[in-house]
């Protein structure tokens, strides 16, 4: 189908004698992809292709319009036969390019001769990348002829390379040889937020921040976002890895999210906020249960390599159902595998009026929704306190590396800034202990709170912290006798002059 008359490249040439050829395109693959999606009874072909391309990858405008209609029909579980598509295109005012009565739609459907949508999508994506290169070279060449600044021209190239590096080729092979996958891991967990063994958000793994209303989930998430785009030096004192562009799905009370951000930025930040932060107002266009690929497509359309979901309850129907939990997990995993980092806000289960009423959650089971939600996250943080209180509790319920906290955080609500207000310094506790300290005794100081006792799991966490100090030469372990019964005891490793060695 010819929709635009192309110039004859033999009749025109630039000043260097190079033909002015049309930019790369593959209308045959575009047509074949659409035909495959129309004939797909199980409606899986569209999802596979949509994970690779967007409408911007099409060169024929009419095909891009048909791609949009197909996507909407499939997501809403409506028919995709040519006659139904004709009615929908006509309703949108986009039927004319398909000929009188939409006759070309039947031609597209009848042209189907087999082949997978994924194969055609890969071909379309390849030509789209070639078009990007063609556009880049055209702009560079035009800049040279018009005397554009050299640094600006080189910046065009650098920006293109950076975009390719931070946004992996869609649909690229994920096969990795066994030795590289297992043996070439870095010494420390690569962190989006954190450093060393203190990792709050690991690269390639989702972070969930959970808590009741009013405890500062959004405030902390927004501080992480602003640090990632270069407007803050850190979040909670820990470094945040820079991102190219952050997409923020302001689905839960977007006006409130905007007011929260407004505390933290000024007019001087306008250029950075405009270029590196983009918002989607309201719920996503399609419930994740109906279409788990929605999140990935939104990120690609926004040109983002990190996304914040505010909040999970607005992304899928019933989070407590297996279907809802699996949809959230599937959407997040599809996005992560394409190199796009995911941060999500979540809620605790509502407590009843029994003995557990008012008790701080200490396990993943106490978060709302299906277990699939937390199972797919690499890190889960819980905040707890009274709504609007400047002091709230922080617990690291699931860790990609070492445990961070428990902490007590202090919110500066007018400025939108949060600091770690209190944490237990294990080495300081050892230094001031009257004798050897057991793991259980330390666990009570770290986790016990008002209850004055620690679980077996908390005791084991405390033991790992003590053993780490021993490995660094900052403490000594006294086996069998240092503590009560058969428990090992730990003491600080003082130097001969009575000083503690510096931390490694």
N, C-alpha and C positions, 0 to 999 in steps of 0.2 A: 504494500500500500504506500503510495507516494503522497506525502502531505506537504512537503516543501520542495520547491524546485531548486536543485543544487547547481552552482556555477560549474561550467565546464573547465576543469583544471588545466586543460591544454591551451585554453584561450587566455589565461592570465598567469602572470608570474611576478615574483617580487623582484627587488632590485638586484638580488644575488642570482637570479635565474632559476630559483627553486619554485616549483609549481605550487600554487595556492590550493592544495588539496583540502577537501572537507575533513573535519576532525574524525578520528576513528570512531566507528560505530558498528554494531552487529544486529541490524533489524531482523535478520533471519532467526537468530537465537532468541531475540525478544518475542517474536511471533511463536516460535516453538515452545517457549516457556509458558506463554499464556494458554496455548492449546493444551499442554500437559496439565495445567491447573484446572482448566474447564472440564477435562475428562477424568480427573482423579476422584473416584468414588469415595475413597477413604479420607480425602482432604488433607493428606500429609504432605503432598508435593509443595503446596504453597508455603507451609511452615518451614520446610527445608530451604526453599529458595529465599524466603524472607529473612532467614538468619544470615544470608550472604549479601543480598542487595537491598536497595531502597528504590523508590520511584525516581530519584535523581540519577540513577544509573542507566535509565532508559534514554534512548536518543529520539525515538518517535513519540511526540507528545500524546497522540491518541493511545498508544500502547501504555504509557504511564497512567493515563486516566483509567484505562481498563484494568490495570494492575490494582489501582486503588479500589475500584468497585468490586473486583474479585475478593480482595482482602476483607472488605466489609461484609460481603455476602457469606464468606466462609466463617468469619468470626461470629456472625449472628445466626449461623446454621440455616441459611436460606439457599435456594437453588442457584446453580451457576450455569444453567443452560443458556444458549444464545438469546432466546426470546426474553428470558428474565433479565439478562444483562442489558438488552436493548431498552427495556422499560426503565431500568435504573439510570442508564446513561442519559436517556431522554429527559428524565426528571431532573438531572443535574445540568442539563444544557450542554452535554458533551457528546451527543450522538452524531452530529453532522459529519465529522471526519470518517465515519464508518459507512458512508454512502447512503443512498436512498433507502429509507426503512431499516437502516442498520444492517444491510446485506453483507457487509464485510465481516460481521461477527460470525456468521455461518461459515464464511470462507476460512476464518482463523480456526474455528472448531474442526472443520473438515480436513484441515491441513495436518492434523495430528498423525504422526507415523511412529510413535514410540519414543523412547529415550526418557531419562530422568530429568526432573526440573532442576535438581542440584547441578547436573552437568551443564545445562543451559545457563543457569545463574552464574556459574563460575566463568563461563565464556563472556557473559555480559559484564561481570565485574572486571575482568581483564581489560576489556576495551574501555571501560570507564576509567581505569587507572591510566591507560594510555592517553585518554583525553585530558586527564589532569596534567600529564607530562607535556602534552601538546600545548595546553594553555600556558603552562609555566614557561616553556621555551618562547612562545609568542610574546609574553609579557617581558621577558628578559631582552629579546631582540628589539622590541619596540622601545624599551628603556635605553638600550645602547644607542639607537638612532636618534632619540630625542634628548640625549645628554643627561639621563637620569643619574643621580648620585651612585657611585660605585658601591658604597656600603649598603644602599637600599637594594641594589640588584643582588648582591651576595646574600642579603637577608632573606630574599625571596627563596633562594635555594636552600638556605639553612632551615627556614620554616617548613618547606616541603619535606625535607629529610626528617625533621623532628616529628612532623605529623605521621609519617610512615613508621617511625620508630615507636611512637607511643600508641598507635592504632594498628595492631597487627592486621595483615591481609585477611579479609573476611573469608571464611571457608577454607583457609590454608590448612595444610596437612598437620595433624596433631600427633602423628607417629614420631616416637622418640626411641632411640635404641636403649636397651636395658641398662648398659653401663652408664650412659649419660644421665638417665632418669634417676638411678639409684646412687651413683658414686660421685656425681658432680654437684652435689648440694653445697651451698655456702655454709660457712662455719656458724653463722648466726641466722636466725629467721629474718628474711627481708621484711622490713617494716614500712607500712604506710604511715603508722603513728606509733612512735616508741623507738627504743634503741637497745642494742645488746640483748639481754634476756628479758628486758621489760618491754614487751610488745603488746600494745593494746589493739592494734589492727594490723594483721599480717597481709603481705602482698598476695593477691590471688585468692583471698579468703574474706568472706563477709564479716562485718562487725555489726552486732545488734546492741543498741542501748535501750534498756527496758526500765520501766518504772511507772508509778501512778502519775496522775495528772499533777502538774505544778511543781515537780521536783527539779526541773532544769534539763530534761532530756534534749529538748530543742536548743537550749542555750549552749550546751556542750557540743552538740553536733555542729552547730553553726560556727563555733570557734574553730573546730577542726576544719571545716570547709574554708574559712577565711585564711587559716594558716596554709592550707594546701594551695591557695591561689596567690599567696605571697603578701597578704595584708596583716598577718600576725607572725611573730617569731616562733611561736609554739602553741600547744594546747595542753593545759595542766602541767606545764614545765617540760613536756616531751616534744621532740621534733616531729614535724609532719612532712612527708615527702611531697614535693610539688607535683601538681597535675596540670595538664594542658588546659582543660576546661571541665568545670564541675556542673553537672545537671542536678537541680534540686526539684524533686516532685513535691510541691507544696499542696498536698492533697487534703490535709487536715487543717482547716481554717487558714487558708492562704494569707488573708489579711493580717492575722496574728503573727504568722511567720515573717511577713514583711516588716511589721513593727519591731519584732525582735531583732532582725538584722539591722534595722535603722539605728539601734543603739550603738552598733559596733562599727559603722562605716560613716565617712563624711563625704562631702562633695569632692574633696581632693582624691578620693578613691574611685571616682566615677569611671575613668578609663579602664582600670583593671577589672572592676566589677562588670562593666559592659562586655569586655572581651573574654573574660575567663569564668564567668558565672552566668548560667541561664536557668530560667525557672519554667516549670510547667504548672499552671494554676488548676487546682481541682483534681479529681480522680483521673487515673489514666484513661485513654480513649476506650480501652477494652479491659474488662475484668480478666485478671491473670488466669482464672479458671478456664475461661473460654479460649484464651490465647496467651500462653506463657511466653511467646516471642515478643510480646508488646514492649517489654522493658528494654530489650536489646535494640529494637527498632527506634525507640525514643532516644536512646543514647546515641545511636548513629546519626539520627536526624539532627541532633543537637551538636554533633561533633565533640562529644564528651568522652573522657576516659575515666571518669568517676561519677557516681550518682548517689544521692541521698534520698531514701524513701521515707517521707514524713506523712503518714506512718503506715505500717504494714496493714492495719485494719482497713485501709482505704484501697488496697491493691487487689484484694480478692474477696469473694462473698463471705463465707463462713469459715473463719480461720480455725475453729475448733474441729472442723470436719477433716477427714483424711484427704478429701479432694482439695480443700482449700490449702492445707499445709503443703501438699505435694505441688500445687500450682505455684505457691510462693517460692518453694525450694527450686523448682524447675526454672522459673524465670530468673532467679539469682544465679544459678549455676550456668545457664546459657550465656549470661552476661559476663560472668567472671572468666569463662574459658576463652572469651574474645579479648581479654586484656583490659576489661573495664571494671574498676573497683567498686564495691557496693557497701554502703553504710545504711542501716535501717533503724527506725525507731519503733519500739514495741511497748507492750503493756504487761503488767502483772495480772494474774488471776484475781478476780474480786473475792475478797475474804468474807466468810460468813460471820455470824455473830457468836461462834463458839470460842473454844479456848485459844484458837490460832488468830483470833481477831486482833489486829494491830501489831502482829508479829512481822518482823522484817523477813522477806523471802531470802533463802540461802541456797536454793537449788534450782536447776533448770525446770524441774517439774512444776514450779510455782509461777512460771510464765504462762500467759494466756495462749491457747491455741494448740494445734496439733504438734506432736513431737518432731514432725518433719521440719518445722520452722527452725528450731534450734539445732537440729541434727545437721543441717546444711550450713551452719555458721561456723567460722573459725574462732571467733571470739564473741563472748556475751558478757555485757556489763550490766549490773543492776544498780539503780539509784533508789534510795528510799528516804522518806521523811514526810513532814507535813507540807501541804501545798503552800507555796510562797515562802517557806522557811529559808533563810540564807544559809543554814547549815544542814547538809544532807549526807547520808551514808553512801559509800561507794563500795561495791563488791565485784570482783572479777570471777564470775561463775564458770566461765569456760575460757581456757587460755591456749593460744597458739605456741607459747613458750613458757616463761616463768609467770607466776601470779603477780599481778600489780595490786597493791593494797593489802587488806582493806584500808580505806582512807575515810576521812571526814572532809568533805569539800565545803568551801565557803564561796557562795555566789555574791558578786557585786551586781545586783540587779539593774541599777541605773546605767552602768557601763557595759553590761553583758560580758562580764569577765569572771572566771572561776579559778580558784587556787586550791591546792591541797593544803588544808588547814591543820590536819593532824594525821600522823601515821606512826606506827610503832617502829622504832629504830632497834633492830634485833641486836646489833653490836653494843648499843648503849645499854640495853637491858642486861646483856651478859656482863658488861663492865661493872655494873652496879649491883649485880646479884651477890648475895652473901655466901654463896657456895655454888657448886655445879648445878646447872639448870637443865631439866629434862625437856624433851620435845613437848610433852603434855603440858608442862607448866608454861612454856612459851606460847603454846596454842591457846591456852586460857587467856593470856594477856593480849594476844592478837585478835582472837575471835570470840572470846567468852562473853564480853559485854556484861549486861546485868544478870545473865543467867549463871555466870561464874563456872561454866564447864565447856568442854570442847568435844566434838565428835571424833571418831577414829580417823575420818578423812582429814579433818582440820589438824589433828596431831601429826599425821603423815606429812602434810604440807609444811608444818613447822619444822619437822625433822629435816626435810630437804633444804630448808633455808639454813639451818645450822650446819648441815654437811657442806653446803656451798662455802660457808665461812671457813670451815676447816680446810677445804681444798685451796682456798686463797691464802692460807696461813694466818688468818685473823682470829682463829679459835682453835682450841684443843678438845678432842673427844676423849672422855674417860669411860671406858667400857666396864660394865658390871660393877657397880658400887658407887659410881659417881652420883647416881640418882636413886630413887626409891626402888627397892627390890632389884630386879635385873635390868632396869632401864639404864641406858647410857646417859651420862651427864656431860655438859659442855661448859667450858670456861673460856673467857677472853684470853687471847695470846698477848700478854704484856711483854714489852721489850725490857732489857735489864734496867733501864732508867725509869721504868714505870709507865711508859707511854705505849699507846696502841699503835701498831704499824699502820701506815697509810693504806687505804683501801685500794685494791688492784683495779 
